[in-house]
Amino acid sequence: MALWNNLLNSVNSELPAFKSLDEGIDYIMKYMWRFSEDLSETEFYLNTRWLEVRDDVNFQETILHVFKEGGIYMRILEGDINAGNWELNVGGLIIKFAGKHELYEKVFLNDDFLVLRKHGDQSMKGQKKYFFLVRESLGRRREWVDLLDIMFELYKGNSNYLAIVVFVLVIVATVVLLSLM
C-alpha cells in the first residue's frame, strides 16, 4: 500500500520553490535517479550540443559543451571554440580542459539532461555542487526553474506508467485468484 501511495502522491505533487539549482536537483534526484542512463551509453550524450545552465543571475554567457567520438571535448563560449579531451575512467567522466583534469560523476543522464557532480565536496570551496547541462534546443530561453519543472514532468510521466502497470498486475492477480476458487 505504501508503494501505491508513493506513486499517487508523486504523480499529483508539484515542485516546491527552490532557493538554488543545487537544492532543486537534490530534491528531484530523490525521484529521478532510477530513470537515468549510464555514462557508458555514450549515444545519449555524444555529438550533442549541451547548454550549461546556472542559477547565477550574473551568468549571461552561452556556453555549449560537446563530447565527440575519440575523446574530443569542445567548450564553446559565445561561439568561440576551445578544445580539450574527455574519457570514461575511474567510475566517471574525466574532462581535460585548460590544463586541468577534472573527474565528474554522473547524477542523471537522458536524451535531454546531463547532470554531473564534480568529485569531492565542492561546497567547501564555495563552488556549485552540480554541473547542469541541457540539450541546447530544450534549454534555449528557459530559466533553471523551468528546466527543473520539465525534468520533474518526466518523472511524473514515468510514475503514471508505473502506477498503471501496478494497477493492471493487481487486477490480473485478483482475476487469477478468483478463478482458482
N, CA, C and O of each residue as an XYZ file, in Angstrom:
724
protein
N       0.814     -1.194      0.000
C       0.000      0.000      0.000
C       0.858      1.258      0.000
O       0.485      2.267     -0.599
N       2.017      1.200      0.678
C       2.909      2.365      0.718
C       3.421      2.696     -0.678
O       3.543      3.868     -1.032
N       3.726      1.654     -1.484
C       4.172      1.886     -2.849
C       3.092      2.606     -3.641
O       3.373      3.561     -4.365
N       1.857      2.142     -3.500
C       0.744      2.751     -4.223
C       0.571      4.214     -3.815
O       0.388      5.078     -4.673
N       0.628      4.499     -2.510
C       0.506      5.883     -2.025
C       1.637      6.753     -2.537
O       1.410      7.897     -2.931
N       2.872      6.218     -2.536
C       4.004      6.976     -3.060
C       3.824      7.299     -4.533
O       4.110      8.413     -4.971
N       3.347      6.319     -5.299
C       3.134      6.557     -6.721
C       2.072      7.628     -6.944
O       2.268      8.540     -7.748
N       0.959      7.523     -6.242
C      -0.110      8.505     -6.426
C       0.314      9.883     -5.945
O       0.013     10.876     -6.608
N       0.996      9.975     -4.823
C       1.440     11.268     -4.309
C       2.459     11.910     -5.232
O       2.433     13.124     -5.432
N       3.357     11.115     -5.798
C       4.368     11.687     -6.674
C       3.746     12.222     -7.953
O       4.196     13.238     -8.481
N       2.732     11.561     -8.451
C       2.099     11.988     -9.682
C       1.332     13.289     -9.462
O       1.274     14.128    -10.361
N       0.749     13.465     -8.293
C      -0.053     14.641     -8.019
C       0.742     15.799     -7.430
O       0.207     16.899     -7.292
N       2.002     15.577     -7.081
C       2.750     16.607     -6.394
C       3.288     17.654     -7.355
O       3.508     17.393     -8.538
N       3.489     18.831     -6.817
C       4.097     19.933     -7.544
C       5.446     20.207     -6.900
O       5.658     19.914     -5.724
N       6.330     20.759     -7.665
C       7.640     21.088     -7.121
C       7.532     22.280     -6.176
O       6.814     23.239     -6.459
N       8.238     22.219     -5.064
C       8.294     23.391     -4.185
C       9.201     24.456     -4.809
O       9.887     24.193     -5.797
N       9.199     25.641     -4.234
C      10.114     26.692     -4.686
C      11.505     26.386     -4.127
O      11.649     26.007     -2.965
N      12.513     26.555     -4.962
C      13.877     26.284     -4.554
C      14.673     27.582     -4.502
O      14.442     28.500     -5.289
N      15.608     27.644     -3.569
C      16.480     28.813     -3.455
C      17.641     28.744     -4.435
O      18.218     29.766     -4.807
N      17.980     27.512     -4.855
C      19.125     27.349     -5.756
C      18.908     26.144     -6.658
O      18.077     25.277     -6.387
N      19.670     26.116     -7.723
C      19.650     24.978     -8.636
C      20.101     23.714     -7.913
O      19.508     22.651     -8.096
N      21.142     23.822     -7.097
C      21.628     22.660     -6.344
C      20.532     22.079     -5.459
O      20.363     20.861     -5.397
N      19.793     22.936     -4.780
C      18.699     22.479     -3.910
C      17.621     21.769     -4.734
O      17.092     20.742     -4.308
N      17.297     22.308     -5.903
C      16.300     21.701     -6.774
C      16.733     20.339     -7.292
O      15.936     19.402     -7.324
N      17.991     20.228     -7.696
C      18.488     18.945     -8.187
C      18.506     17.919     -7.055
O      18.141     16.762     -7.260
N      18.933     18.343     -5.858
C      18.907     17.425     -4.707
C      17.505     16.857     -4.509
O      17.346     15.657     -4.287
N      16.499     17.707     -4.587
C      15.110     17.282     -4.379
C      14.651     16.327     -5.491
O      14.111     15.255     -5.220
N      14.872     16.730     -6.719
C      14.378     15.951     -7.863
C      15.073     14.598     -7.977
O      14.445     13.609     -8.354
N      16.353     14.548     -7.657
C      17.089     13.291     -7.819
C      16.626     12.207     -6.862
O      16.908     11.031     -7.093
N      15.920     12.568     -5.789
C      15.339     11.540     -4.928
C      14.356     10.683     -5.719
O      14.121      9.523     -5.381
N      13.790     11.255     -6.762
C      12.793     10.556     -7.574
C      13.360     10.100     -8.925
O      13.016      9.025     -9.416
N      14.227     10.920     -9.518
C      14.643     10.718    -10.904
C      15.779      9.722    -11.099
O      15.898      9.163    -12.189
N      16.607      9.476    -10.113
C      17.839      8.708    -10.294
C      17.610      7.375    -10.996
O      18.453      6.933    -11.777
N      16.484      6.734    -10.726
C      16.276      5.400    -11.294
C      15.909      5.425    -12.778
O      15.873      4.381    -13.428
N      15.636      6.619    -13.312
C      15.308      6.734    -14.732
C      16.512      7.185    -15.557
O      16.372      7.528    -16.731
N      17.679      7.184    -14.949
C      18.894      7.672    -15.600
C      19.566      6.580    -16.423
O      19.508      5.396    -16.092
N      20.194      7.010    -17.485
C      21.032      6.128    -18.287
C      22.432      6.140    -17.679
O      22.712      6.922    -16.770
N      23.299      5.281    -18.178
C      24.661      5.189    -17.668
C      25.624      5.924    -18.602
O      25.366      6.023    -19.802
N      26.720      6.434    -18.068
C      27.708      7.133    -18.894
C      28.311      6.237    -19.967
O      28.772      6.734    -20.994
N      28.316      4.930    -19.748
C      28.841      4.019    -20.768
C      27.957      4.004    -22.013
O      28.397      3.564    -23.075
N      26.724      4.474    -21.896
C      25.809      4.558    -23.037
C      26.014      5.915    -23.718
O      25.195      6.826    -23.595
N      27.122      6.015    -24.431
C      27.559      7.291    -24.997
C      26.595      7.876    -26.029
O      26.637      9.074    -26.307
N      25.734      7.042    -26.593
C      24.786      7.566    -27.583
C      23.866      8.630    -26.985
O      23.256      9.401    -27.726
N      23.759      8.682    -25.661
C      22.906      9.676    -25.020
C      23.556     11.051    -24.925
O      22.859     12.041    -24.706
N      24.875     11.133    -25.085
C      25.490     12.455    -24.939
C      26.523     12.817    -25.997
O      26.921     13.979    -26.085
N      26.969     11.855    -26.803
C      27.932     12.196    -27.843
C      27.296     13.048    -28.933
O      26.126     12.875    -29.274
N      28.089     13.973    -29.475
C      27.689     14.820    -30.604
C      26.419     15.625    -30.325
O      25.666     15.949    -31.244
N      26.193     15.939    -29.072
C      25.046     16.751    -28.668
C      25.560     18.096    -28.183
O      26.581     18.166    -27.499
N      24.860     19.154    -28.532
C      25.213     20.488    -28.045
C      24.527     20.689    -26.701
O      23.329     20.964    -26.628
N      25.324     20.544    -25.629
C      24.821     20.669    -24.264
C      25.005     22.104    -23.786
O      26.122     22.621    -23.763
N      23.915     22.736    -23.410
C      23.931     24.106    -22.900
C      24.140     24.077    -21.393
O      23.426     23.374    -20.677
N      25.109     24.833    -20.915
C      25.363     24.923    -19.478
C      24.345     25.860    -18.842
O      24.111     26.966    -19.332
N      23.746     25.408    -17.751
C      22.728     26.186    -17.048
C      23.202     26.426    -15.621
O      23.670     25.511    -14.944
N      23.073     27.671    -15.180
C      23.426     28.029    -13.808
C      22.295     28.867    -13.217
O      21.445     29.390    -13.937
N      22.304     28.981    -11.892
C      21.300     29.794    -11.222
C      21.838     31.163    -10.827
O      21.207     31.872    -10.043
N      22.973     31.535    -11.348
C      23.614     32.813    -11.061
C      23.065     33.877    -12.017
O      23.192     33.737    -13.233
N      22.458     34.939    -11.478
C      21.875     35.987    -12.327
C      22.948     36.731    -13.110
O      22.647     37.339    -14.138
N      24.180     36.695    -12.649
C      25.278     37.355    -13.360
C      25.854     36.497    -14.482
O      26.687     36.966    -15.258
N      25.417     35.253    -14.572
C      25.885     34.349    -15.621
C      25.015     34.565    -16.853
O      23.883     34.083    -16.911
N      25.536     35.278    -17.823
C      24.768     35.612    -19.018
C      25.344     34.977    -20.289
O      24.741     35.071    -21.358
N      26.495     34.342    -20.175
C      27.138     33.764    -21.348
C      26.383     32.520    -21.826
O      25.672     31.856    -21.071
N      26.571     32.245    -23.096
C      26.089     30.990    -23.660
C      27.302     30.069    -23.791
O      28.212     30.316    -24.583
N      27.288     29.006    -22.995
C      28.385     28.043    -23.036
C      27.825     26.695    -23.457
O      26.927     26.148    -22.817
N      28.371     26.174    -24.539
C      28.000     24.852    -25.019
C      29.147     23.888    -24.732
O      30.316     24.273    -24.757
N      28.805     22.650    -24.465
C      29.779     21.586    -24.241
C      29.420     20.462    -25.199
O      28.268     20.033    -25.268
N      30.420     19.989    -25.939
C      30.195     18.921    -26.913
C      31.237     17.824    -26.661
O      32.437     18.087    -26.594
N      30.747     16.604    -26.526
C      31.603     15.428    -26.367
C      31.546     14.665    -27.688
O      30.479     14.219    -28.110
N      32.696     14.520    -28.332
C      32.743     13.882    -29.637
C      33.464     12.546    -29.531
O      34.170     12.279    -28.559
N      33.274     11.713    -30.548
C      33.960     10.412    -30.624
C      35.468     10.638    -30.531
O      35.973     11.698    -30.902
N      36.165      9.639    -30.038
C      37.609      9.727    -29.952
C      38.112     10.583    -28.805
O      39.293     10.926    -28.760
N      37.219     10.938    -27.863
C      37.642     11.690    -26.692
C      37.821     13.177    -26.904
O      38.478     13.832    -26.095
N      37.263     13.731    -27.960
C      37.377     15.165    -28.213
C      36.274     15.902    -27.444
O      35.095     15.557    -27.527
N      36.688     16.909    -26.708
C      35.764     17.745    -25.933
C      35.876     19.175    -26.448
O      36.977     19.697    -26.628
N      34.730     19.800    -26.681
C      34.716     21.193    -27.127
C      33.891     22.024    -26.149
O      32.776     21.657    -25.782
N      34.457     23.132    -25.746
C      33.756     24.116    -24.917
C      33.609     25.356    -25.786
O      34.596     25.951    -26.218
N      32.359     25.735    -26.033
C      32.081     26.834    -26.955
C      31.458     27.969    -26.157
O      30.324     27.863    -25.689
N      32.207     29.053    -26.005
C      31.761     30.225    -25.253
C      31.435     31.331    -26.238
O      32.324     31.886    -26.884
N      30.147     31.646    -26.349
C      29.685     32.695    -27.270
C      30.261     32.501    -28.670
O      30.652     33.469    -29.321
N      30.315     31.252    -29.134
C      30.780     30.941    -30.481
C      32.266     30.688    -30.615
O      32.711     30.198    -31.652
N      33.054     31.010    -29.586
C      34.491     30.753    -29.619
C      34.762     29.351    -29.088
O      34.365     29.013    -27.973
N      35.439     28.540    -29.892
C      35.655     27.134    -29.564
C      37.030     26.931    -28.943
O      38.043     27.393    -29.467
N      37.039     26.235    -27.823
C      38.272     25.772    -27.186
C      38.154     24.263    -27.049
O      37.110     23.738    -26.662
N      39.245     23.575    -27.374
C      39.199     22.114    -27.383
C      39.923     21.523    -26.184
O      40.837     22.122    -25.617
N      39.487     20.340    -25.827
C      40.106     19.557    -24.772
C      39.843     18.097    -25.063
O      39.621     17.709    -26.210
N      39.868     17.298    -24.026
C      39.614     15.869    -24.177
C      38.710     15.392    -23.054
O      38.579     16.040    -22.016
N      38.093     14.243    -23.288
C      37.289     13.593    -22.264
C      37.550     12.101    -22.340
O      37.967     11.578    -23.373
N      37.298     11.426    -21.224
C      37.384      9.964    -21.215
C      36.556      9.421    -20.057
O      36.365     10.082    -19.036
N      36.080      8.215    -20.243
C      35.416      7.496    -19.162
C      36.484      6.707    -18.436
O      37.180      5.892    -19.041
N      36.617      6.946    -17.135
C      37.654      6.273    -16.379
C      37.343      6.446    -14.896
O      36.636      7.378    -14.515
N      37.853      5.577    -14.082
C      37.698      5.574    -12.625
C      36.259      5.884    -12.171
O      36.037      6.625    -11.213
N      35.307      5.301    -12.880
C      33.904      5.418    -12.494
C      33.258      6.747    -12.810
O      32.212      7.071    -12.248
N      33.852      7.523    -13.695
C      33.261      8.810    -14.025
C      33.760      9.336    -15.356
O      34.393      8.623    -16.134
N      33.461     10.590    -15.595
C      33.825     11.281    -16.823
C      34.950     12.253    -16.481
O      34.761     13.170    -15.682
N      36.099     12.055    -17.074
C      37.228     12.951    -16.855
C      37.244     13.957    -18.000
O      37.293     13.584    -19.172
N      37.201     15.234    -17.641
C      37.279     16.302    -18.633
C      38.643     16.964    -18.477
O      39.002     17.451    -17.405
N      39.386     16.966    -19.574
C      40.710     17.574    -19.607
C      40.597     18.846    -20.430
O      40.422     18.801    -21.648
N      40.701     19.988    -19.744
C      40.477     21.259    -20.414
C      41.274     22.356    -19.718
O      41.312     22.422    -18.489
N      41.896     23.197    -20.493
C      42.630     24.366    -19.995
C      43.656     23.978    -18.932
O      43.795     24.659    -17.916
N      44.369     22.884    -19.172
C      45.414     22.458    -18.263
C      44.932     21.765    -17.003
O      45.743     21.421    -16.143
N      43.622     21.551    -16.874
C      43.062     20.874    -15.703
C      42.478     19.541    -16.118
O      42.005     19.380    -17.243
N      42.515     18.587    -15.201
C      41.872     17.287    -15.370
C      40.878     17.164    -14.224
O      41.277     17.135    -13.060
N      39.574     17.091    -14.546
C      38.542     17.063    -13.511
C      37.687     15.811    -13.660
O      37.301     15.432    -14.766
N      37.400     15.179    -12.529
C      36.577     13.974    -12.500
C      35.147     14.340    -12.129
O      34.893     14.920    -11.074
N      34.211     13.990    -13.022
C      32.789     14.217    -12.797
C      32.076     12.876    -12.713
O      32.356     11.957    -13.482
N      31.163     12.783    -11.780
C      30.352     11.579    -11.635
C      28.946     11.882    -12.135
O      28.421     12.980    -11.953
N      28.358     10.884    -12.763
C      27.002     11.053    -13.306
C      25.996     11.125    -12.165
O      26.018     10.318    -11.235
N      25.117     12.114    -12.263
C      23.976     12.218    -11.365
C      22.723     11.799    -12.131
O      21.896     11.045    -11.619
N      22.592     12.300    -13.366
C      21.439     11.955    -14.192
C      21.806     12.143    -15.660
O      22.522     13.076    -16.024
N      21.299     11.237    -16.493
C      21.530     11.308    -17.935
C      20.319     10.756    -18.666
O      19.841      9.661    -18.372
N      19.838     11.526    -19.616
C      18.871     11.017    -20.593
C      19.089     11.805    -21.889
O      20.118     12.465    -22.034
N      18.160     11.750    -22.812
C      18.323     12.444    -24.090
C      18.404     13.957    -23.938
O      19.013     14.621    -24.776
N      17.809     14.517    -22.895
C      17.712     15.964    -22.755
C      18.528     16.567    -21.625
O      18.803     17.767    -21.647
N      18.919     15.781    -20.648
C      19.614     16.304    -19.478
C      20.874     15.498    -19.188
O      20.880     14.270    -19.270
N      21.932     16.214    -18.850
C      23.166     15.605    -18.375
C      23.560     16.370    -17.114
O      23.996     17.519    -17.179
N      23.400     15.719    -15.979
C      23.717     16.340    -14.699
C      24.902     15.591    -14.109
O      24.850     14.381    -13.890
N      25.967     16.336    -13.857
C      27.191     15.767    -13.321
C      27.517     16.429    -11.991
O      27.060     17.534    -11.700
N      28.313     15.734    -11.195
C      28.796     16.280     -9.928
C      30.303     16.084     -9.916
O      30.798     14.971    -10.088
N      31.024     17.175     -9.712
C      32.478     17.065     -9.616
C      32.814     16.319     -8.342
O      32.259     16.596     -7.279
N      33.728     15.369     -8.459
C      34.097     14.539     -7.320
C      34.623     15.414     -6.173
O      35.355     16.380     -6.388
N      34.232     15.050     -4.971
C      34.658     15.802     -3.788
C      33.554     16.738     -3.317
O      32.493     16.829     -3.935
N      33.814     17.420     -2.232
C      32.844     18.354     -1.655
C      33.149     19.763     -2.150
O      33.983     20.469     -1.583
N      32.464     20.156     -3.209
C      32.711     21.457     -3.824
C      32.219     22.619     -2.967
O      32.723     23.736     -3.081
N      31.233     22.354     -2.108
C      30.695     23.431     -1.264
C      31.759     23.954     -0.296
O      31.711     25.116      0.109
N      32.714     23.106      0.073
C      33.808     23.540      0.955
C      34.654     24.623      0.285
O      35.274     25.449      0.955
N      34.666     24.603     -1.061
C      35.437     25.593     -1.818
C      34.544     26.714     -2.351
O      34.995     27.553     -3.130
N      33.277     26.725     -1.930
C      32.353     27.755     -2.405
C      31.879     27.543     -3.829
O      31.388     28.477     -4.463
N      32.017     26.332     -4.338
C      31.611     26.010     -5.702
C      30.214     25.385     -5.713
O      29.713     24.922     -4.688
N      29.615     25.384     -6.878
C      28.326     24.730     -7.052
C      28.511     23.218     -6.983
O      29.555     22.682     -7.355
N      27.477     22.551     -6.502
C      27.523     21.104     -6.335
C      27.377     20.367     -7.668
O      27.988     19.318     -7.872
N      26.556     20.927     -8.582
C      26.232     20.229     -9.824
C      26.674     21.004    -11.054
O      26.729     22.233    -11.053
N      26.986     20.256    -12.100
C      27.280     20.769    -13.426
C      26.056     20.371    -14.249
O      25.925     19.214    -14.647
N      25.164     21.321    -14.504
C      23.848     21.060    -15.092
C      23.880     21.419    -16.567
O      24.047     22.582    -16.936
N      23.718     20.403    -17.405
C      23.705     20.586    -18.849
C      22.374     20.117    -19.406
O      21.809     19.124    -18.948
N      21.885     20.840    -20.392
C      20.613     20.506    -21.022
C      20.803     20.611    -22.533
O      21.586     21.428    -23.019
N      20.082     19.780    -23.257
C      20.151     19.848    -24.728
C      19.846     21.289    -25.132
O      18.880     21.887    -24.657
N      20.677     21.836    -26.011
C      20.568     23.259    -26.363
C      19.163     23.648    -26.814
O      18.645     24.682    -26.393
N      18.547     22.840    -27.655
C      17.221     23.186    -28.166
C      16.173     23.248    -27.059
O      15.217     24.016    -27.165
N      16.328     22.467    -26.013
C      15.396     22.488    -24.888
C      15.697     23.650    -23.941
O      14.777     24.269    -23.407
N      16.967     23.943    -23.734
C      17.361     24.938    -22.746
C      17.320     26.373    -23.214
O      17.313     27.295    -22.399
N      17.292     26.571    -24.512
C      17.313     27.926    -25.050
C      16.127     28.735    -24.523
O      14.975     28.308    -24.614
N      16.430     29.897    -23.976
C      15.432     30.859    -23.463
C      14.596     30.300    -22.307
O      13.449     30.704    -22.113
N      15.168     29.381    -21.551
C      14.472     28.862    -20.369
C      15.341     29.082    -19.141
O      16.566     28.986    -19.206
N      14.700     29.372    -18.038
C      15.391     29.531    -16.764
C      15.557     28.158    -16.115
O      14.871     27.202    -16.476
N      16.467     28.075    -15.163
C      16.747     26.809    -14.492
C      15.517     26.247    -13.792
O      15.342     25.030    -13.739
N      14.662     27.113    -13.253
C      13.453     26.650    -12.569
C      12.525     25.938    -13.553
O      11.937     24.906    -13.231
N      12.402     26.503    -14.759
C      11.558     25.887    -15.790
C      12.113     24.526    -16.218
O      11.357     23.588    -16.471
N      13.429     24.435    -16.293
C      14.053     23.171    -16.689
C      13.871     22.099    -15.624
O      13.694     20.925    -15.949
N      13.911     22.493    -14.356
C      13.632     21.530    -13.286
C      12.185     21.043    -13.368
O      11.910     19.868    -13.125
N      11.258     21.945    -13.709
C       9.854     21.542    -13.897
C       9.730     20.521    -15.022
O       9.018     19.527    -14.883
N      10.418     20.760    -16.133
C      10.376     19.825    -17.262
C      10.942     18.470    -16.839
O      10.395     17.421    -17.181
N      12.030     18.508    -16.102
C      12.647     17.268    -15.631
C      11.691     16.504    -14.714
O      11.570     15.284    -14.821
N      11.020     17.210    -13.823
C      10.098     16.561    -12.895
C       8.880     16.002    -13.636
O       8.331     14.978    -13.227
N       8.458     16.647    -14.699
C       7.354     16.130    -15.512
C       7.713     14.772    -16.108
O       6.851     13.904    -16.248
N       8.986     14.588    -16.460
C       9.439     13.274    -16.942
C       9.213     12.217    -15.876
O       8.744     11.116    -16.164
N       9.549     12.562    -14.650
C       9.348     11.630    -13.539
C       7.864     11.326    -13.360
O       7.478     10.167    -13.207
N       7.038     12.362    -13.379
C       5.604     12.138    -13.182
C       5.033     11.268    -14.295
O       4.171     10.426    -14.045
N       5.510     11.468    -15.519
C       5.058     10.634    -16.628
C       5.470      9.183    -16.442
O       4.682      8.272    -16.694
N       6.704      8.969    -16.000
C       7.165      7.606    -15.734
C       6.426      7.007    -14.553
O       6.160      5.805    -14.542
N       6.089      7.815    -13.559
C       5.356      7.318    -12.394
C       3.938      6.924    -12.780
O       3.408      5.945    -12.255
N       3.311      7.673    -13.695
C       1.987      7.300    -14.183
C       2.045      5.916    -14.814
O       1.167      5.083    -14.591
N       3.073      5.683    -15.594
C       3.243      4.393    -16.244
C       3.376      3.291    -15.192
O       2.735      2.246    -15.297
N       4.203      3.527    -14.187
C       4.391      2.528    -13.126
C       3.086      2.274    -12.376
O       2.772      1.130    -12.045
N       2.331      3.325    -12.108
C       1.064      3.161    -11.404
C       0.094      2.311    -12.228
O      -0.617      1.471    -11.676
N       0.063      2.523    -13.524
C      -0.817      1.743    -14.401
C      -0.381      0.276    -14.409
O      -1.222     -0.620    -14.334
N       0.922      0.029    -14.499
C       1.432     -1.345    -14.504
C       1.058     -2.053    -13.197
O       0.597     -3.195    -13.218
N       1.255     -1.379    -12.070
C       0.914     -1.969    -10.771
C      -0.586     -2.249    -10.706
O      -0.998     -3.310    -10.235
N      -1.398     -1.313    -11.173
C      -2.845     -1.479    -11.168
C      -3.263     -2.689    -12.011
O      -4.094     -3.486    -11.577
N      -2.697     -2.827    -13.197
C      -3.025     -3.955    -14.076
C      -2.585     -5.270    -13.431
O      -3.312     -6.262    -13.489
N      -1.407     -5.282    -12.822
C      -0.938     -6.500    -12.154
C      -1.860     -6.899    -11.002
O      -2.111     -8.086    -10.797
N      -2.364     -5.926    -10.253
C      -3.286     -6.222     -9.158
C      -4.584     -6.808     -9.718
O      -5.118     -7.762     -9.150
N      -5.094     -6.267    -10.800
C      -6.320     -6.790    -11.417
C      -6.100     -8.217    -11.919
O      -6.932     -9.094    -11.691
N      -4.979     -8.445    -12.601
C      -4.684     -9.784    -13.119
C      -4.559    -10.776    -11.970
O      -5.092    -11.883    -12.049
N      -3.868    -10.398    -10.911
C      -3.712    -11.290     -9.751
C      -5.063    -11.581     -9.122
O      -5.321    -12.717     -8.724
N      -5.931    -10.581     -9.024
C      -7.261    -10.774     -8.446
C      -8.079    -11.729     -9.294
O      -8.739    -12.620     -8.759
N      -8.046    -11.560    -10.608
C      -8.794    -12.434    -11.529
C      -8.273    -13.862    -11.412
O      -9.064    -14.804    -11.357
N      -6.962    -14.033    -11.373
C      -6.387    -15.375    -11.262
C      -6.806    -16.021     -9.938
O      -7.194    -17.189     -9.914
N      -6.729    -15.271     -8.844
C      -7.122    -15.811     -7.552
C      -8.609    -16.195     -7.517
O      -8.973    -17.245     -6.987
N      -9.454    -15.338     -8.083
C     -10.882    -15.619     -8.112
C     -11.199    -16.827     -8.994
O     -12.112    -17.594     -8.689
N     -10.458    -16.995    -10.073
C     -10.712    -18.123    -10.973
C     -10.279    -19.453    -10.346
O     -10.788    -20.509    -10.720
N      -9.345    -19.403     -9.398
C      -8.890    -20.626     -8.733
C      -9.846    -21.060     -7.631
O      -9.766    -22.195     -7.160
N     -10.724    -20.200     -7.223
C     -11.641    -20.525     -6.116
C     -12.834    -21.306     -6.592
O     -13.701    -21.659     -5.792
